[in-house]
Amino acid sequence: MQIGGLGTNSTATLGGTSQIQKSAKKTVENAMTDGFVEQIKEMARKDAQTGVYMSDEFAQMRQAYKTRYVSPNRSGLQGQVMSFMQRAAMGGNRGNFLMRLLGGYSMKASLGIHSQYNTAEVFAPNGELVGAYTCGGQWVEFPTEAESQFLGDTNLVYLEAYRAARAEMKSAAQGQAPADTATVDIRA
């Protein structure tokens, strides 16, 4: 989801690649270092040996890496939103607010008569919705284009390495040399 009118001109374009998609591709390319790709392949080979596809260890490693190199700092944003909501509730503010947060992020908040009706949406500098505070008092995260692309790219690297490892194991069990396996380099 994207929002316009917050000083961003990066919303999706028809018939072409949006600025969001271009930015996401660059972010993912920077995150997918040779060392990280090799780490994924090693974990896939290890998982193939144990017969577990995408082990918890792999999922945790990938999530930590994504949070560090691809994702926005949602905990910082959540803290800013919660602080604003608390101050607004104590001050008796009501209505709709549009404000800038640290790092170029924007927040659109709607404050009701009772604090249980307060909501807020947080947008990245490029206009992507990254999180929301619900009237139920919960923080909800929305994946960015870069995060989605990162997951897809890491899935592909893992799948190819896992399949290659399983093919090697099968060939070794049959006493044959492993067949050539096709690989795809997803980095441009």
C-alpha positions as CSV (number, residue, x, y, z in Angstrom):
1,M,0.0,0.0,0.0
2,Q,1.2,3.5,-0.8
3,I,0.3,7.0,0.1
4,G,0.7,10.1,-1.9
5,G,0.7,13.8,-0.8
6,L,3.4,13.5,1.8
7,G,6.0,15.0,-0.3
8,T,6.8,11.8,-2.1
9,N,6.8,11.4,-5.8
10,S,7.8,7.7,-5.7
11,T,4.5,6.1,-6.1
12,A,3.9,3.4,-8.6
13,T,3.8,4.2,-12.3
14,L,1.8,2.6,-15.0
15,G,3.7,0.7,-17.7
16,G,7.0,0.8,-16.0
17,T,9.0,0.0,-12.9
18,S,8.2,2.2,-10.0
19,Q,10.7,4.0,-7.9
20,I,9.7,1.7,-5.0
21,Q,10.5,-1.4,-7.0
22,K,13.8,0.1,-8.2
23,S,14.8,1.0,-4.7
24,A,13.7,-2.4,-3.4
25,K,15.9,-4.1,-6.1
26,K,18.9,-2.0,-5.1
27,T,18.4,-2.7,-1.4
28,V,18.1,-6.5,-2.0
29,E,21.2,-6.5,-4.3
30,N,23.2,-4.8,-1.6
31,A,22.0,-7.2,1.0
32,M,22.6,-10.4,-1.1
33,T,26.4,-10.3,-0.7
34,D,28.5,-13.3,-1.9
35,G,29.1,-14.2,1.8
36,F,25.4,-14.2,2.6
37,V,24.5,-16.2,-0.5
38,E,27.2,-18.8,0.5
39,Q,25.8,-18.9,4.0
40,I,22.3,-19.7,2.5
41,K,23.8,-22.5,0.3
42,E,25.6,-24.0,3.3
43,M,22.5,-24.1,5.4
44,A,20.6,-25.6,2.5
45,R,23.2,-28.4,2.1
46,K,23.1,-29.0,5.9
47,D,19.3,-29.1,5.8
48,A,19.4,-31.5,2.9
49,Q,21.6,-33.9,4.9
50,T,19.1,-33.9,7.7
51,G,16.1,-34.1,5.4
52,V,14.5,-30.8,6.7
53,Y,13.5,-28.2,4.1
54,M,14.1,-24.7,5.5
55,S,14.9,-25.5,9.0
56,D,14.1,-23.2,11.9
57,E,17.8,-22.3,12.1
58,F,17.7,-21.1,8.5
59,A,14.5,-19.2,9.0
60,Q,16.0,-17.5,12.1
61,M,19.2,-16.6,10.3
62,R,17.4,-15.2,7.3
63,Q,15.0,-13.2,9.5
64,A,17.8,-11.7,11.6
65,Y,19.7,-10.7,8.4
66,K,16.5,-9.2,6.8
67,T,15.8,-7.2,9.9
68,R,19.4,-5.9,10.0
69,Y,19.9,-5.1,6.3
70,V,16.6,-4.8,4.5
71,S,13.7,-3.9,6.9
72,P,12.9,-0.5,8.2
73,N,13.5,0.1,12.0
74,R,9.9,-0.7,13.0
75,S,10.6,-0.8,16.7
76,G,11.9,2.8,16.5
77,L,8.9,3.8,14.5
78,Q,6.5,2.0,16.9
79,G,8.1,3.8,19.8
80,Q,7.5,7.2,18.1
81,V,3.9,6.3,17.3
82,M,3.2,5.1,20.8
83,S,4.7,8.2,22.3
84,F,2.6,10.5,20.1
85,M,-0.5,8.5,20.8
86,Q,0.1,8.7,24.6
87,R,0.8,12.4,24.5
88,A,-2.3,13.0,22.3
89,A,-4.5,11.0,24.6
90,M,-3.3,12.9,27.7
91,G,-3.8,16.2,25.9
92,G,-7.3,15.4,24.8
93,N,-6.5,15.9,21.1
94,R,-9.0,14.6,18.6
95,G,-9.1,14.5,14.9
96,N,-6.8,13.5,12.0
97,F,-3.1,14.3,12.1
98,L,-0.5,14.0,9.4
99,M,3.1,14.3,10.7
100,R,6.7,13.6,9.9
101,L,8.6,11.1,12.0
102,L,12.4,10.6,12.3
103,G,14.2,9.4,9.2
104,G,11.7,10.8,6.7
105,Y,8.8,8.5,7.7
106,S,5.3,9.9,7.9
107,M,2.4,9.1,10.2
108,K,-1.3,9.5,9.6
109,A,-3.2,9.3,12.9
110,S,-6.8,9.4,13.7
111,L,-7.7,10.2,17.3
112,G,-11.2,9.7,18.6
113,I,-13.0,10.7,21.8
114,H,-11.8,7.6,23.6
115,S,-8.2,6.4,23.2
116,Q,-9.5,2.9,22.3
117,Y,-10.5,4.4,18.9
118,N,-7.1,5.8,18.1
119,T,-5.4,4.5,15.0
120,A,-2.2,5.4,13.1
121,E,-0.5,4.4,9.9
122,V,3.2,4.7,9.3
123,F,4.7,5.3,5.8
124,A,8.3,5.0,4.6
125,P,9.8,8.0,2.8
126,N,9.0,6.3,-0.5
127,G,5.3,6.1,0.4
128,E,5.1,2.4,1.4
129,L,2.9,1.5,4.4
130,V,5.3,-0.2,6.9
131,G,3.1,-0.5,10.0
132,A,-0.1,0.5,11.7
133,Y,-1.4,1.0,15.2
134,T,-4.9,-0.4,15.4
135,C,-7.9,0.7,17.5
136,G,-7.4,-2.6,19.5
137,G,-4.0,-1.3,20.6
138,Q,-1.9,-3.6,18.5
139,W,1.0,-2.8,16.2
140,V,0.7,-4.5,12.8
141,E,3.7,-4.7,10.4
142,F,3.3,-4.6,6.6
143,P,6.1,-6.1,4.5
144,T,7.8,-3.7,2.1
145,E,8.6,-4.4,-1.5
146,A,12.3,-4.9,-0.6
147,E,11.4,-7.4,2.2
148,S,9.2,-9.4,-0.1
149,Q,11.8,-9.4,-2.9
150,F,14.5,-10.4,-0.3
151,L,12.4,-13.4,0.8
152,G,11.8,-14.5,-2.8
153,D,15.4,-14.2,-3.7
154,T,16.6,-16.1,-0.6
155,N,14.0,-18.8,-1.2
156,L,15.3,-19.3,-4.8
157,V,19.0,-19.5,-3.7
158,Y,18.1,-22.0,-0.9
159,L,15.9,-24.1,-3.2
160,E,18.6,-24.5,-5.8
161,A,21.2,-25.4,-3.2
162,Y,18.9,-27.8,-1.5
163,R,18.0,-29.6,-4.7
164,A,21.6,-29.8,-5.8
165,A,22.6,-31.3,-2.4
166,R,19.7,-33.8,-2.6
167,A,20.8,-34.8,-6.1
168,E,24.4,-35.3,-5.0
169,M,23.1,-37.4,-2.1
170,K,21.0,-39.5,-4.4
171,S,23.8,-40.0,-6.9
172,A,26.2,-41.0,-4.2
173,A,23.7,-43.5,-2.8
174,Q,23.4,-45.0,-6.3
175,G,27.2,-45.0,-6.8
176,Q,27.0,-42.5,-9.7
177,A,28.7,-39.2,-10.3
178,P,26.3,-36.3,-9.6
179,A,24.5,-34.9,-12.6
180,D,25.2,-31.4,-13.6
181,T,22.7,-29.0,-12.0
182,A,21.6,-25.8,-13.4
183,T,22.1,-22.7,-11.4
184,V,20.7,-19.2,-11.7
185,D,22.5,-16.1,-10.4
186,I,19.8,-13.8,-9.2
187,R,22.1,-10.9,-8.6
188,A,22.2,-8.5,-11.5
